[in-house]
């Protein structure tokens, strides 16, 4: 780790606070017309997001480590993985992505393992090197969002060749299981609130400047509590699994 990145990580650790009680804080990359920014809002209530800071590029995936201290992201333009400063939204890369990885991002909230997706494939990722190894797939789809709950269940939002979105369970080395079709188009983000077990999603249909935020039933894929907000969002919820045993912050 370079001295600059070490300083960046140390500053991020000092600023970040665990959200183990009460309503968790969501950090989101928001791509607005003419601007890109990092914002925060209370989990489940994105109606009035608070600006953290401007962002030069677009994040195609975001997630917190299991300790809810480091906010990781994939920079779509630079094709790198790195850490987002939670005080000002700035980004420091840790590694360039190695082909064919990766767009969507999720971090297992218990093991700390990183996973990314591109097209129909899911990869185990190394955040120190940017390397990826395929571990699963959802045939005939483009996977645009990933999430893992505190029981280790692995979910994905994917779009088929006709543009229809659906929620899937994916399994290491054994493909996937369809949970249910979505009522919305253009999934951009999928994320669990680890303390409550609530699954949230963002959708941005092609050609639209606003997005839908919904709550998703992980057992059926059915959506509820929709709200429409201007912009295109990718999110990460800052909290830990109940009774999580903390380990090293820099997991690979």
C-alpha positions as CSV (number, residue, x, y, z in Angstrom):
1,X,0.0,0.0,0.0
2,X,1.4,3.4,-1.0
3,X,1.9,6.1,1.7
4,X,-0.7,8.2,0.0
5,X,-3.3,5.4,0.0
6,X,-2.3,4.5,3.6
7,X,-3.1,8.0,4.7
8,X,-6.3,8.0,2.7
9,X,-7.4,4.8,4.4
10,X,-6.4,6.1,7.9
11,X,-8.5,9.2,7.4
12,X,-11.4,7.2,6.2
13,X,-11.3,5.1,9.3
14,X,-11.2,8.1,11.6
15,X,-14.2,9.6,9.9
16,X,-16.4,6.5,9.4
17,X,-18.6,5.4,12.3
18,X,-20.4,2.1,12.7
19,X,-24.1,2.3,12.4
20,X,-25.0,-0.7,14.6
21,X,-28.0,0.9,16.2
22,X,-30.9,3.0,14.8
23,X,-31.4,3.9,11.2
24,X,-28.3,3.1,9.0
25,X,-26.7,5.6,6.7
26,X,-26.6,4.9,3.0
27,X,-23.8,6.3,0.8
28,X,-24.7,6.5,-2.9
29,X,-23.1,7.6,-6.1
30,X,-25.6,9.8,-7.9
31,X,-25.2,10.5,-11.6
32,X,-27.2,13.6,-12.3
33,X,-27.6,15.4,-15.6
34,X,-24.3,17.4,-15.9
35,X,-22.8,16.3,-12.6
36,X,-21.7,13.3,-10.5
37,X,-21.7,13.2,-6.7
38,X,-21.6,11.1,-3.6
39,X,-24.6,11.6,-1.3
40,X,-26.0,10.1,1.9
41,X,-29.5,9.4,3.2
42,X,-31.2,7.4,5.9
43,X,-31.8,3.7,4.9
44,X,-35.1,3.4,3.2
45,X,-35.6,7.2,2.9
46,X,-33.8,8.7,-0.1
47,X,-36.2,11.6,-0.5
48,X,-33.7,14.3,0.7
49,X,-30.1,13.2,0.1
50,X,-27.2,15.1,1.7
51,X,-24.3,16.0,-0.5
52,X,-20.9,14.5,0.6
53,X,-18.9,15.8,-2.4
54,X,-18.5,15.9,-6.1
55,X,-17.1,12.9,-8.0
56,X,-15.1,13.0,-11.2
57,X,-16.2,9.5,-12.4
58,X,-19.1,7.1,-12.1
59,X,-19.1,4.2,-9.7
60,X,-20.6,1.1,-11.1
61,X,-20.7,-0.7,-7.7
62,X,-20.2,0.2,-4.1
63,X,-20.2,-1.7,-0.8
64,X,-18.8,-1.5,2.8
65,X,-16.4,-4.0,4.3
66,X,-17.8,-6.2,7.1
67,X,-16.7,-3.7,9.8
68,X,-18.7,-0.9,8.0
69,X,-15.5,1.2,8.0
70,X,-14.1,1.2,4.5
71,X,-16.4,2.2,1.6
72,X,-15.2,0.3,-1.5
73,X,-16.2,1.2,-5.1
74,X,-15.5,0.3,-8.7
75,X,-14.7,3.3,-10.9
76,X,-16.4,2.7,-14.3
77,X,-14.3,5.1,-16.3
78,X,-10.9,4.2,-14.9
79,X,-11.8,0.5,-14.5
80,X,-10.3,0.3,-11.0
81,X,-11.3,-0.7,-7.6
82,X,-10.6,1.6,-4.6
83,X,-11.8,3.3,-1.5
84,X,-14.2,6.3,-1.2
85,X,-13.5,8.9,1.4
86,X,-16.7,9.3,3.5
87,X,-16.0,12.9,4.3
88,X,-15.7,14.4,0.8
89,X,-16.5,11.6,-1.7
90,X,-13.0,11.5,-3.2
91,X,-11.7,8.2,-4.5
92,X,-8.3,6.4,-4.2
93,X,-7.7,3.4,-6.4
94,X,-6.1,0.3,-4.9
95,X,-5.8,-1.7,-8.2
96,X,-6.6,-1.6,-11.8
97,X,-9.2,-4.2,-12.8
98,X,-7.9,-7.2,-14.7
99,X,-10.0,-8.3,-17.7
100,X,-12.8,-9.4,-17.7
101,X,-13.8,-8.0,-14.3
102,X,-15.9,-6.2,-13.2
103,X,-18.9,-3.8,-13.0
104,X,-21.3,-4.6,-10.1
105,X,-19.7,-5.1,-6.7
106,X,-20.7,-6.7,-3.4
107,X,-18.7,-7.7,-0.3
108,X,-19.7,-10.7,1.8
109,X,-20.7,-9.1,5.2
110,X,-19.3,-12.0,7.1
111,X,-16.3,-13.4,5.2
112,X,-15.2,-10.1,3.6
113,X,-14.8,-11.7,0.2
114,X,-15.3,-9.4,-2.8
115,X,-17.4,-10.3,-5.8
116,X,-18.0,-8.5,-9.0
117,X,-20.0,-9.1,-12.2
118,X,-19.7,-8.4,-15.9
119,X,-22.3,-9.6,-18.4
120,X,-23.7,-12.9,-17.2
121,X,-20.7,-13.9,-15.1
122,X,-19.8,-13.4,-11.4
123,X,-16.2,-13.2,-10.2
124,X,-14.4,-13.5,-6.9
125,X,-12.2,-10.4,-6.8
126,X,-8.9,-9.5,-5.1
127,X,-9.0,-5.7,-4.2
128,X,-5.2,-5.6,-3.9
129,X,-4.5,-6.8,-7.4
130,X,-7.8,-6.3,-9.3
131,X,-7.8,-9.9,-10.4
132,X,-11.0,-11.9,-10.8
133,X,-11.9,-15.6,-11.0
134,X,-15.3,-16.7,-12.3
135,X,-17.3,-18.5,-9.6
136,X,-20.9,-18.3,-10.9
137,X,-23.1,-17.2,-13.8
138,X,-26.7,-16.4,-14.7
139,X,-27.2,-17.7,-18.2
140,X,-28.7,-15.3,-20.8
141,X,-28.6,-12.2,-18.7
142,X,-26.6,-9.1,-18.0
143,X,-26.0,-8.9,-14.2
144,X,-26.2,-5.2,-13.1
145,X,-26.4,-5.5,-9.2
146,X,-25.2,-7.9,-6.5
147,X,-26.0,-8.3,-2.8
148,X,-25.2,-10.8,0.0
149,X,-27.2,-11.1,3.3
150,X,-25.9,-12.0,6.8
151,X,-26.8,-15.6,6.3
152,X,-24.6,-15.9,3.2
153,X,-27.5,-15.9,0.7
154,X,-26.2,-14.4,-2.6
155,X,-28.6,-12.3,-4.8
156,X,-28.3,-10.6,-8.2
157,X,-30.5,-8.3,-10.3
158,X,-30.1,-9.2,-13.9
159,X,-31.7,-8.2,-17.3
160,X,-32.5,-10.6,-20.1
161,X,-32.1,-10.0,-23.8
162,X,-35.5,-8.3,-24.0
163,X,-34.7,-5.9,-21.1
164,X,-36.8,-7.6,-18.5
165,X,-35.3,-7.5,-15.0
166,X,-35.5,-10.2,-12.3
167,X,-34.1,-11.2,-8.9
168,X,-31.9,-14.3,-8.7
169,X,-30.2,-16.3,-6.1
170,X,-26.7,-17.2,-7.3
171,X,-24.5,-20.1,-6.0
172,X,-20.8,-20.6,-6.0
173,X,-19.9,-23.0,-8.8
174,X,-23.5,-24.1,-9.3
175,X,-25.3,-21.4,-11.3
176,X,-28.5,-19.6,-10.1
177,X,-32.1,-19.8,-9.1
178,X,-34.8,-17.4,-10.3
179,X,-36.6,-15.7,-7.3
180,X,-39.0,-13.5,-9.2
181,X,-39.5,-11.0,-12.0
182,X,-39.2,-7.3,-11.3
183,X,-41.9,-4.7,-12.0
184,X,-39.3,-2.1,-12.8
185,X,-36.7,-1.7,-15.6
186,X,-33.0,-0.9,-15.5
187,X,-31.7,-2.2,-12.1
188,X,-28.6,-0.3,-11.0
189,X,-28.1,-1.2,-7.3
190,X,-29.1,-3.9,-4.8
191,X,-28.2,-3.7,-1.1
192,X,-29.1,-5.2,2.3
193,X,-29.5,-3.3,5.5
194,X,-27.6,-5.9,7.5
195,X,-29.1,-4.9,10.9
196,X,-32.8,-5.3,9.7
197,X,-32.4,-7.7,6.8
198,X,-34.2,-5.3,4.5
199,X,-33.3,-5.5,0.8
200,X,-33.3,-2.2,-1.2
201,X,-32.9,-1.7,-4.9
202,X,-32.5,1.2,-7.4
203,X,-33.9,1.1,-10.9
204,X,-33.2,3.6,-13.8
205,X,-35.0,2.9,-17.0
206,X,-33.3,3.7,-20.3
207,X,-33.8,7.4,-21.3
208,X,-35.1,8.4,-17.8
209,X,-33.4,11.1,-15.7
210,X,-35.0,9.8,-12.5
211,X,-34.8,6.5,-10.7
212,X,-37.1,4.3,-8.6
213,X,-36.1,3.3,-5.1
214,X,-37.9,0.2,-3.8
215,X,-37.9,-2.4,-1.0
216,X,-37.5,-6.0,-2.4
217,X,-38.9,-9.1,-0.8
218,X,-35.9,-11.5,-1.1
219,X,-38.2,-14.5,-0.9
220,X,-40.4,-13.5,-3.9
221,X,-38.7,-10.6,-5.7
222,X,-41.8,-8.5,-5.1
223,X,-41.2,-4.7,-4.7
224,X,-42.9,-2.2,-2.3
225,X,-42.6,1.3,-1.0
226,X,-41.5,2.9,-4.3
227,X,-40.3,6.4,-4.5
228,X,-39.0,8.3,-7.6
229,X,-35.8,10.5,-7.2
230,X,-33.9,12.5,-9.8
231,X,-30.6,10.9,-10.8
232,X,-29.1,7.5,-11.2
233,X,-27.9,5.7,-8.0
234,X,-25.6,3.0,-6.8
235,X,-25.6,2.5,-3.0
236,X,-23.9,1.0,0.0
237,X,-25.5,0.7,3.5
238,X,-23.1,1.5,6.4
239,X,-23.7,-1.1,9.1
240,X,-22.7,-4.6,10.2
241,X,-24.3,-7.9,10.7
242,X,-25.8,-8.5,14.2
243,X,-23.1,-9.9,16.5
244,X,-20.5,-9.5,13.8
245,X,-17.0,-10.4,15.1
246,X,-14.7,-7.7,13.8
247,X,-11.6,-8.6,11.9
248,X,-9.0,-6.8,9.8
249,X,-10.4,-3.8,7.9
250,X,-8.4,-4.5,4.7
251,X,-9.9,-7.8,3.5
252,X,-9.1,-9.6,0.3
